Amino acid sequence: MSRTLRPLFVNVTWGAGGCTFSSSLELAEICQRQLQLTTCLHLTCTNMKRKVVDEALEEAKIMGIRNILALRGDPPRDEEYRLDTEDGQEGERKEDNDNFVWAIDLVRYIRRKHGNFFCVGVAAYPEGHADESHPVDQSYDHDLPFLKEKVEAGADFLVTQFFFDAYAYTRFERALREHESGAFREIPIIPGLLPIQNYQILKRTTKLAHCRIPPRLLETLDPIKADDERVKQKGINALCEIIREIQATKSDGPRGFHFYTLNLEKVVGLILETSNLIPPETIRPDTDESAIDDSPVTTNGIDSTSTHIPHDDLQTLKLSSLPTSRRPSTTDDHLTTTHPSSSPSPTHNGTYPSTNPSITTALREATWDDYPNGRFGDARSPAFGTPISYSPSSLPLTPARARSAWGEPTSPNQVTSLFTSHLRGSPPSQLPWSDDPTLSPETELIRDHLVFLTEKRNWWTVASQPAVDGLASTHPIHGWGPAKGFVFQKPFVEFFLPLSDWNELLRPHLTSPTVRDQVSYYVGHPSGAFETSESNPEAVHAVTWGSFLGKEIATATMVEEVSFKQWCEEAFGRWEEWARCCRQKEARDYLRRQREECVLVNVIGHVYREGQGDWLWAVLREVAAKETRNGA
């Protein structure tokens, strides 16, 4: 695929606080050395010691990687909370990072330690940057002084946050080019584009990134939001239109396109071909180290994320491991593209035709799957994980909003009140484990069961779904996928409960002769202790699937060991994050104690046929109604 799409360079992302240190460097080495792709390594500085930054940069040198995207990364969690305890003293803080606070600190450090060896990029925000979940004033005007400082500190190019409003980008680019300082007159500015793979992921990522979705795009997607394939088709059209609008706007400086692939390449390939962004197959000149041309052109770029770029007069991304001074490229090997007058119509099977046989073959034989994989995705997929890398265990609300919404509980009954109020549709609209501010319509169908478990035993549910047996794919609540299909669901529920309840109540019942063959379960504890009903660690449970005309059975939701363990780490981490939001020591101590005294359990019911949909809930209600030895 890399040879077919011919990206100008590829990016390898970096986990918050260096949590992906080894895997990021391993992937970067594969891209640079084995695939011979010019590679740009992301590097965040917050929550990282200088020693870790030094090790990463030295490893990059050894691998021949000469391009770094210097990012601040997710805010240091202790700095974000800035709590004062009730006695007026400064709250709990760890000095995780006494060297770097902002991306500019990393840019300056790289220049001071390594001179011009690395080509350094920084982030830019066409719609303004915001740390708050609900920014009040989000404007690039506020950001420009800081962006100017990063450029003056030694940044060589800019990569923007993704956007779906082409006008917002072109206005931003014009503001940079015309800035009175002249700092942005010739620097490469690479607009970031996020292919639309799925409606829910689109809504979630745009919310996290504070990115506006134009009303016209929403009007197009809302009626088809349950059909991922049609959403993807409309998304291809939308991205191609954005590209055409940007290409049609005159630019006095370098320009290119950076695609946030989310490790899903098929849609990116179709967008590139439709927009004629795939450059001709040419041999890079030996006389120049640049990966980018200095002539007025228009191309493309790709990331683990990826990048296709058109540039002129730019300070270059570096190909070789030989240090040279930073200078504009002098290659005449132009990456010229042409623009189609319109996007093609989908063929009868819902895919876009390709006029390039190599593209058709590459897309057909691609080993990566088509759809993003989130919490309940397939852990075997290269796309497994969250859509965009944000800090692990981060809450959906800022600390101030979390305190306002959830208070500072000091007893199980207070936590139970929050859960039951949420389940009944009253505030809070989100809990620490809720990424979506609205309850699913499916939840209303099993609300009474969830409330019973919560109120009766303080079993706090964080994920669930009812049984569905062959309903139409257009069903207003359960439907998804193309029309004229049928969808199925096994019931499951995931909840926190006291360890004693698991040992004394739930495990004995789930392993009893009358129940054990009809359920599967996964259990996790923050210590890393894990238990499951499955003898095979690679067992995968499809809990949502569909049958559609002319297609193989499609699995939309699955539960298995790897993804459950990963989610356990994040789910228990949110107890700690919630604790750190609290000003009162009593509340912090309680939430941390609660974290250690409970387990997270996922129970799947294999009885789902029509007329048997309440079987799992009857089993759980029977257990919850029992008394333990201590009379609880």
BANURO-887840 format. One line per field, with one value per residue (C-alpha): x, y, z. Coordinates in steps of 0.25 Angstrom, whole numbers, plus 5000, padded with zeros to 4 digits. Layout:
N
c1	(X / ...);
c2	(Y / ...);
c3	(Z / ...);
END
This chain:
632
c1	(5000 / 5011 / 5017 / 5004 / 5000 / 5014 / 5013 / 5023 / 5025 / 5018 / 5016 / 5018 / 5010 / 5015 / 5006 / 5004 / 5016 / 5024 / 5015 / 5017 / 5032 / 5037 / 5026 / 5026 / 5041 / 5040 / 5029 / 5037 / 5049 / 5041 / 5035 / 5049 / 5058 / 5050 / 5039 / 5049 / 5038 / 5043 / 5038 / 5034 / 5033 / 5023 / 5029 / 5021 / 5028 / 5018 / 5019 / 5033 / 5047 / 5058 / 5065 / 5053 / 5053 / 5068 / 5067 / 5056 / 5064 / 5077 / 5069 / 5063 / 5077 / 5082 / 5070 / 5073 / 5060 / 5062 / 5048 / 5041 / 5027 / 5029 / 5016 / 5012 / 5003 / 4992 / 4993 / 5000 / 4989 / 4994 / 4996 / 4982 / 4975 / 4983 / 4975 / 4976 / 4973 / 4963 / 4973 / 4979 / 4991 / 4995 / 4988 / 4995 / 5005 / 5016 / 5028 / 5027 / 5033 / 5042 / 5048 / 5036 / 5023 / 5020 / 5024 / 5033 / 5041 / 5043 / 5046 / 5057 / 5063 / 5064 / 5071 / 5080 / 5084 / 5084 / 5085 / 5079 / 5080 / 5065 / 5055 / 5044 / 5030 / 5019 / 5004 / 4994 / 4979 / 4971 / 4959 / 4967 / 4973 / 4965 / 4968 / 4954 / 4943 / 4934 / 4943 / 4936 / 4946 / 4953 / 4960 / 4973 / 4975 / 4978 / 4988 / 4996 / 5006 / 5010 / 5010 / 5020 / 5029 / 5030 / 5034 / 5044 / 5049 / 5053 / 5040 / 5042 / 5027 / 5013 / 5003 / 4989 / 4978 / 4968 / 4956 / 4943 / 4941 / 4950 / 4947 / 4952 / 4965 / 4967 / 4964 / 4975 / 4985 / 4983 / 4984 / 4997 / 5003 / 4999 / 5003 / 5011 / 5023 / 5026 / 5029 / 5019 / 5021 / 5029 / 5028 / 5021 / 5006 / 5000 / 4985 / 4981 / 4969 / 4962 / 4954 / 4940 / 4939 / 4927 / 4917 / 4919 / 4934 / 4932 / 4924 / 4933 / 4946 / 4941 / 4936 / 4950 / 4957 / 4947 / 4945 / 4933 / 4925 / 4918 / 4903 / 4902 / 4911 / 4902 / 4890 / 4896 / 4900 / 4889 / 4879 / 4889 / 4897 / 4893 / 4899 / 4914 / 4916 / 4908 / 4914 / 4928 / 4923 / 4918 / 4931 / 4939 / 4931 / 4932 / 4948 / 4950 / 4941 / 4950 / 4962 / 4957 / 4953 / 4967 / 4974 / 4965 / 4970 / 4983 / 4994 / 5007 / 5014 / 5016 / 5004 / 5000 / 4991 / 4993 / 4983 / 4980 / 4978 / 4974 / 4982 / 4971 / 4976 / 4965 / 4957 / 4970 / 4974 / 4960 / 4961 / 4975 / 4972 / 4959 / 4966 / 4978 / 4987 / 4996 / 5009 / 5015 / 5026 / 5039 / 5053 / 5057 / 5070 / 5083 / 5088 / 5077 / 5073 / 5059 / 5046 / 5039 / 5040 / 5042 / 5032 / 5018 / 5010 / 4999 / 5001 / 4998 / 5003 / 5000 / 5001 / 5001 / 4995 / 5001 / 5004 / 5003 / 5008 / 5010 / 5020 / 5028 / 5040 / 5040 / 5050 / 5050 / 5047 / 5060 / 5062 / 5076 / 5084 / 5095 / 5094 / 5094 / 5089 / 5075 / 5072 / 5061 / 5060 / 5066 / 5060 / 5052 / 5045 / 5031 / 5019 / 5009 / 4994 / 4981 / 4967 / 4955 / 4943 / 4934 / 4934 / 4930 / 4917 / 4917 / 4916 / 4905 / 4913 / 4915 / 4929 / 4937 / 4942 / 4957 / 4963 / 4977 / 4978 / 4989 / 4980 / 4969 / 4978 / 4984 / 4971 / 4965 / 4977 / 4979 / 4980 / 4975 / 4960 / 4950 / 4944 / 4950 / 4951 / 4948 / 4945 / 4937 / 4945 / 4954 / 4968 / 4974 / 4972 / 4983 / 4973 / 4969 / 4968 / 4962 / 4961 / 4971 / 4982 / 4978 / 4983 / 4979 / 4969 / 4964 / 4951 / 4940 / 4939 / 4950 / 4953 / 4944 / 4932 / 4934 / 4933 / 4921 / 4914 / 4918 / 4921 / 4931 / 4925 / 4930 / 4921 / 4915 / 4901 / 4905 / 4912 / 4899 / 4891 / 4899 / 4897 / 4883 / 4880 / 4888 / 4881 / 4867 / 4871 / 4874 / 4887 / 4898 / 4897 / 4911 / 4918 / 4933 / 4932 / 4923 / 4929 / 4915 / 4907 / 4894 / 4888 / 4886 / 4871 / 4875 / 4878 / 4864 / 4859 / 4867 / 4867 / 4859 / 4868 / 4881 / 4874 / 4871 / 4885 / 4890 / 4881 / 4880 / 4895 / 4903 / 4906 / 4910 / 4908 / 4916 / 4912 / 4901 / 4891 / 4878 / 4876 / 4872 / 4867 / 4867 / 4861 / 4861 / 4874 / 4866 / 4859 / 4859 / 4866 / 4874 / 4876 / 4890 / 4897 / 4891 / 4876 / 4869 / 4877 / 4875 / 4883 / 4885 / 4890 / 4894 / 4891 / 4903 / 4905 / 4918 / 4919 / 4927 / 4924 / 4930 / 4941 / 4933 / 4921 / 4928 / 4934 / 4922 / 4910 / 4913 / 4924 / 4917 / 4904 / 4910 / 4918 / 4906 / 4902 / 4889 / 4896 / 4910 / 4907 / 4899 / 4908 / 4923 / 4930 / 4942 / 4947 / 4958 / 4964 / 4974 / 4985 / 4985 / 4978 / 4969 / 4959 / 4950 / 4941 / 4948 / 4959 / 4964 / 4971 / 4968 / 4953 / 4945 / 4930 / 4922 / 4911 / 4905 / 4905 / 4897 / 4893 / 4892 / 4889 / 4901 / 4911 / 4917 / 4912 / 4917 / 4921 / 4920 / 4922 / 4931 / 4936 / 4949 / 4961 / 4971 / 4961 / 4955 / 4969 / 4972 / 4959 / 4961 / 4973 / 4966 / 4953 / 4960 / 4969 / 4957 / 4954 / 4968 / 4965 / 4952 / 4959 / 4969 / 4958 / 4953 / 4957 / 4953 / 4963 / 4952 / 4946 / 4960 / 4963 / 4949 / 4950 / 4964 / 4959 / 4947 / 4956 / 4964 / 4952 / 4944 / 4945 / 4940 / 4932 / 4926 / 4915 / 4910 / 4897 / 4897 / 4882 / 4876 / 4865 / 4852 / 4844 / 4856 / 4862 / 4861 / 4868 / 4881 / 4874 / 4866 / 4879 / 4886 / 4874 / 4873 / 4887 / 4886 / 4874 / 4881 / 4887 / 4902 / 4907 / 4908 / 4894 / 4896);
c2	(5000 / 5010 / 5008 / 5009 / 5022 / 5028 / 5037 / 5048 / 5044 / 5036 / 5040 / 5031 / 5035 / 5036 / 5032 / 5041 / 5042 / 5033 / 5021 / 5015 / 5018 / 5005 / 5002 / 5016 / 5014 / 5000 / 5004 / 5017 / 5008 / 4999 / 5010 / 5017 / 5005 / 4993 / 5001 / 5012 / 5023 / 5036 / 5036 / 5047 / 5043 / 5050 / 5054 / 5059 / 5066 / 5067 / 5056 / 5052 / 5054 / 5060 / 5046 / 5040 / 5051 / 5049 / 5034 / 5036 / 5046 / 5038 / 5025 / 5033 / 5038 / 5023 / 5019 / 5030 / 5038 / 5053 / 5058 / 5061 / 5066 / 5073 / 5074 / 5078 / 5065 / 5064 / 5073 / 5068 / 5062 / 5068 / 5081 / 5081 / 5079 / 5090 / 5086 / 5093 / 5084 / 5088 / 5094 / 5103 / 5095 / 5092 / 5079 / 5066 / 5068 / 5060 / 5066 / 5057 / 5067 / 5079 / 5081 / 5083 / 5090 / 5094 / 5090 / 5102 / 5096 / 5084 / 5091 / 5100 / 5087 / 5080 / 5092 / 5094 / 5079 / 5075 / 5088 / 5086 / 5071 / 5069 / 5076 / 5080 / 5082 / 5087 / 5087 / 5098 / 5100 / 5106 / 5107 / 5111 / 5102 / 5099 / 5090 / 5091 / 5081 / 5093 / 5104 / 5118 / 5126 / 5117 / 5126 / 5124 / 5139 / 5135 / 5125 / 5133 / 5139 / 5125 / 5119 / 5130 / 5127 / 5113 / 5116 / 5126 / 5116 / 5107 / 5100 / 5096 / 5093 / 5093 / 5082 / 5086 / 5079 / 5073 / 5081 / 5079 / 5094 / 5097 / 5112 / 5111 / 5106 / 5115 / 5127 / 5122 / 5120 / 5134 / 5140 / 5133 / 5137 / 5151 / 5152 / 5165 / 5158 / 5150 / 5138 / 5129 / 5135 / 5123 / 5112 / 5099 / 5098 / 5084 / 5084 / 5071 / 5063 / 5052 / 5042 / 5039 / 5025 / 5024 / 5034 / 5032 / 5033 / 5046 / 5052 / 5047 / 5052 / 5065 / 5068 / 5063 / 5072 / 5084 / 5083 / 5089 / 5080 / 5089 / 5088 / 5084 / 5072 / 5068 / 5069 / 5059 / 5049 / 5049 / 5042 / 5030 / 5030 / 5016 / 5011 / 5012 / 5008 / 5020 / 5029 / 5025 / 5028 / 5042 / 5044 / 5041 / 5052 / 5062 / 5060 / 5061 / 5074 / 5080 / 5077 / 5083 / 5096 / 5097 / 5094 / 5105 / 5115 / 5123 / 5120 / 5128 / 5117 / 5102 / 5094 / 5079 / 5069 / 5061 / 5049 / 5044 / 5030 / 5024 / 5012 / 5010 / 5011 / 5008 / 5021 / 5029 / 5022 / 5025 / 5039 / 5041 / 5034 / 5042 / 5055 / 5052 / 5053 / 5041 / 5046 / 5039 / 5029 / 5036 / 5034 / 5044 / 5051 / 5047 / 5061 / 5066 / 5061 / 5067 / 5059 / 5071 / 5080 / 5095 / 5097 / 5102 / 5089 / 5081 / 5067 / 5058 / 5052 / 5040 / 5037 / 5024 / 5036 / 5039 / 5051 / 5055 / 5069 / 5080 / 5090 / 5102 / 5108 / 5100 / 5096 / 5081 / 5068 / 5061 / 5047 / 5043 / 5041 / 5051 / 5064 / 5076 / 5091 / 5094 / 5100 / 5100 / 5088 / 5090 / 5078 / 5080 / 5067 / 5073 / 5066 / 5072 / 5068 / 5070 / 5072 / 5064 / 5072 / 5063 / 5051 / 5038 / 5031 / 5019 / 5006 / 4996 / 4989 / 5002 / 5004 / 5014 / 5010 / 5011 / 5015 / 5010 / 4995 / 4996 / 5004 / 4994 / 4982 / 4989 / 4993 / 4979 / 4972 / 4981 / 4974 / 4984 / 4984 / 4995 / 4999 / 5006 / 4998 / 5004 / 4999 / 4987 / 4985 / 4974 / 4974 / 4967 / 4978 / 4988 / 4999 / 4994 / 5005 / 5019 / 5027 / 5037 / 5036 / 5044 / 5042 / 5029 / 5029 / 5043 / 5047 / 5053 / 5066 / 5076 / 5075 / 5087 / 5082 / 5068 / 5074 / 5081 / 5069 / 5058 / 5065 / 5058 / 5045 / 5039 / 5026 / 5016 / 5021 / 5035 / 5028 / 5019 / 5032 / 5038 / 5025 / 5023 / 5038 / 5036 / 5024 / 5031 / 5042 / 5052 / 5060 / 5056 / 5054 / 5048 / 5039 / 5037 / 5025 / 5032 / 5037 / 5041 / 5051 / 5044 / 5031 / 5021 / 5018 / 5003 / 5007 / 5011 / 4997 / 4991 / 5002 / 4996 / 4984 / 4993 / 5002 / 4989 / 4984 / 4998 / 5001 / 4987 / 4984 / 4996 / 4989 / 5001 / 4998 / 5005 / 4997 / 4989 / 4984 / 4976 / 4964 / 4966 / 4954 / 4957 / 4971 / 4979 / 4987 / 5000 / 4998 / 5012 / 5007 / 4995 / 4996 / 4999 / 4996 / 4995 / 4994 / 4981 / 4974 / 4967 / 4970 / 4962 / 4964 / 4956 / 4963 / 4967 / 4976 / 4982 / 4987 / 4990 / 4982 / 4979 / 4968 / 4961 / 4961 / 4954 / 4944 / 4940 / 4943 / 4945 / 4935 / 4923 / 4926 / 4928 / 4915 / 4907 / 4895 / 4902 / 4915 / 4913 / 4908 / 4920 / 4931 / 4936 / 4946 / 4954 / 4960 / 4970 / 4977 / 4989 / 4980 / 4973 / 4961 / 4955 / 4943 / 4938 / 4927 / 4924 / 4913 / 4919 / 4933 / 4936 / 4934 / 4945 / 4947 / 4954 / 4961 / 4970 / 4965 / 4966 / 4959 / 4968 / 4965 / 4961 / 4962 / 4953 / 4953 / 4967 / 4967 / 4981 / 4978 / 4968 / 4965 / 4957 / 4957 / 4966 / 4978 / 4975 / 4976 / 4989 / 4995 / 4990 / 4999 / 5011 / 5008 / 5007 / 5019 / 5027 / 5025 / 5031 / 5043 / 5045 / 5045 / 5055 / 5065 / 5065 / 5076 / 5068 / 5058 / 5049 / 5048 / 5045 / 5035 / 5028 / 5028 / 5022 / 5011 / 5008 / 5006 / 4995 / 4988 / 4986 / 4978 / 4981 / 4969 / 4967 / 4956 / 4952 / 4944 / 4934 / 4933 / 4944 / 4937 / 4944 / 4942 / 4939 / 4953 / 4955 / 4942 / 4949 / 4960 / 4950 / 4942 / 4955 / 4960 / 4947 / 4948 / 4962 / 4959 / 4949 / 4953 / 4950 / 4944 / 4958 / 4961 / 4971);
c3	(5000 / 5003 / 4989 / 4983 / 4990 / 4990 / 5002 / 5004 / 5018 / 5029 / 5044 / 5055 / 5067 / 5082 / 5094 / 5105 / 5115 / 5106 / 5109 / 5095 / 5095 / 5090 / 5081 / 5074 / 5072 / 5067 / 5057 / 5053 / 5050 / 5041 / 5033 / 5032 / 5029 / 5024 / 5016 / 5013 / 5016 / 5020 / 5035 / 5044 / 5059 / 5068 / 5082 / 5093 / 5105 / 5116 / 5127 / 5121 / 5128 / 5120 / 5120 / 5112 / 5102 / 5100 / 5099 / 5088 / 5080 / 5081 / 5076 / 5065 / 5060 / 5060 / 5052 / 5042 / 5046 / 5044 / 5045 / 5059 / 5061 / 5074 / 5082 / 5096 / 5098 / 5108 / 5120 / 5132 / 5140 / 5153 / 5147 / 5141 / 5155 / 5162 / 5175 / 5188 / 5200 / 5211 / 5220 / 5209 / 5206 / 5192 / 5187 / 5183 / 5172 / 5166 / 5159 / 5147 / 5138 / 5143 / 5129 / 5119 / 5120 / 5105 / 5092 / 5090 / 5101 / 5093 / 5080 / 5088 / 5094 / 5081 / 5075 / 5086 / 5088 / 5073 / 5065 / 5051 / 5050 / 5052 / 5043 / 5054 / 5052 / 5062 / 5063 / 5058 / 5060 / 5049 / 5059 / 5071 / 5082 / 5095 / 5107 / 5113 / 5109 / 5106 / 5101 / 5102 / 5094 / 5084 / 5074 / 5066 / 5068 / 5083 / 5078 / 5068 / 5078 / 5083 / 5069 / 5065 / 5077 / 5073 / 5059 / 5064 / 5073 / 5061 / 5056 / 5041 / 5037 / 5043 / 5043 / 5046 / 5055 / 5046 / 5041 / 5033 / 5030 / 5018 / 5019 / 5034 / 5028 / 5017 / 5026 / 5036 / 5025 / 5020 / 5034 / 5035 / 5022 / 5024 / 5039 / 5041 / 5047 / 5034 / 5042 / 5034 / 5020 / 5015 / 5025 / 5020 / 5026 / 5024 / 5027 / 5034 / 5029 / 5036 / 5027 / 5032 / 5036 / 5045 / 5050 / 5065 / 5064 / 5056 / 5067 / 5078 / 5071 / 5067 / 5081 / 5087 / 5077 / 5078 / 5063 / 5057 / 5047 / 5037 / 5037 / 5023 / 5026 / 5038 / 5030 / 5020 / 5030 / 5040 / 5032 / 5029 / 5042 / 5045 / 5032 / 5033 / 5019 / 5014 / 5024 / 5019 / 5004 / 5008 / 5016 / 5004 / 4996 / 5007 / 5008 / 4993 / 4993 / 5004 / 4997 / 4984 / 4992 / 4998 / 4984 / 4978 / 4988 / 4984 / 4994 / 4994 / 5002 / 5003 / 5004 / 5006 / 5012 / 5024 / 5027 / 5040 / 5036 / 5049 / 5044 / 5033 / 5019 / 5009 / 5010 / 5010 / 4997 / 4991 / 4995 / 4989 / 4976 / 4974 / 4977 / 4968 / 4980 / 4977 / 4971 / 4959 / 4962 / 4961 / 4967 / 4977 / 4973 / 4980 / 4981 / 4991 / 5004 / 5003 / 5003 / 4998 / 4986 / 4985 / 4973 / 4974 / 4974 / 4981 / 4987 / 4998 / 5012 / 5022 / 5037 / 5045 / 5042 / 5028 / 5019 / 5004 / 5002 / 4991 / 4995 / 4989 / 4995 / 5008 / 5018 / 5016 / 5023 / 5023 / 5016 / 5020 / 5033 / 5029 / 5037 / 5028 / 5030 / 5029 / 5015 / 5004 / 4995 / 4981 / 4974 / 4961 / 4963 / 4964 / 4970 / 4961 / 4962 / 4955 / 4960 / 4956 / 4953 / 4962 / 4970 / 4964 / 4968 / 4976 / 4969 / 4971 / 4983 / 4990 / 4987 / 4979 / 4965 / 4963 / 4949 / 4954 / 4954 / 4964 / 4974 / 4972 / 4975 / 4987 / 4993 / 4990 / 4996 / 5008 / 5021 / 5030 / 5033 / 5028 / 5041 / 5053 / 5066 / 5079 / 5093 / 5087 / 5075 / 5070 / 5077 / 5066 / 5057 / 5054 / 5056 / 5070 / 5081 / 5082 / 5069 / 5073 / 5084 / 5096 / 5110 / 5116 / 5127 / 5124 / 5129 / 5120 / 5128 / 5133 / 5148 / 5151 / 5143 / 5149 / 5163 / 5159 / 5153 / 5162 / 5175 / 5185 / 5190 / 5203 / 5203 / 5193 / 5195 / 5189 / 5177 / 5175 / 5175 / 5164 / 5155 / 5158 / 5155 / 5142 / 5138 / 5140 / 5130 / 5141 / 5144 / 5143 / 5128 / 5128 / 5138 / 5139 / 5130 / 5120 / 5107 / 5101 / 5108 / 5105 / 5109 / 5098 / 5094 / 5097 / 5111 / 5113 / 5110 / 5121 / 5130 / 5141 / 5142 / 5143 / 5153 / 5161 / 5161 / 5165 / 5176 / 5182 / 5183 / 5179 / 5166 / 5157 / 5142 / 5131 / 5119 / 5115 / 5103 / 5102 / 5094 / 5079 / 5070 / 5055 / 5055 / 5042 / 5040 / 5039 / 5053 / 5059 / 5072 / 5069 / 5054 / 5048 / 5034 / 5020 / 5018 / 5016 / 5026 / 5040 / 5053 / 5065 / 5079 / 5091 / 5104 / 5113 / 5125 / 5130 / 5144 / 5157 / 5169 / 5182 / 5182 / 5193 / 5185 / 5173 / 5182 / 5191 / 5181 / 5166 / 5163 / 5170 / 5163 / 5149 / 5150 / 5155 / 5147 / 5142 / 5138 / 5134 / 5120 / 5116 / 5121 / 5119 / 5128 / 5129 / 5143 / 5145 / 5157 / 5158 / 5163 / 5149 / 5155 / 5144 / 5143 / 5132 / 5129 / 5116 / 5115 / 5102 / 5104 / 5089 / 5090 / 5084 / 5087 / 5076 / 5083 / 5072 / 5057 / 5045 / 5032 / 5020 / 5005 / 4997 / 5009 / 5019 / 5033 / 5039 / 5054 / 5060 / 5075 / 5081 / 5095 / 5097 / 5107 / 5101 / 5099 / 5113 / 5120 / 5113 / 5117 / 5131 / 5132 / 5127 / 5135 / 5148 / 5145 / 5144 / 5159 / 5162 / 5152 / 5159 / 5173 / 5168 / 5164 / 5179 / 5188 / 5201 / 5206 / 5211 / 5197 / 5190 / 5200 / 5199 / 5183 / 5184 / 5194 / 5186 / 5174 / 5181 / 5187 / 5175 / 5162 / 5148 / 5142 / 5128 / 5127 / 5114 / 5112 / 5101 / 5102 / 5092 / 5084 / 5083 / 5096 / 5104 / 5104 / 5119 / 5123 / 5127 / 5135 / 5143 / 5146 / 5151 / 5159 / 5166 / 5170 / 5174 / 5183 / 5192 / 5205 / 5208 / 5221 / 5227 / 5224 / 5213);
END
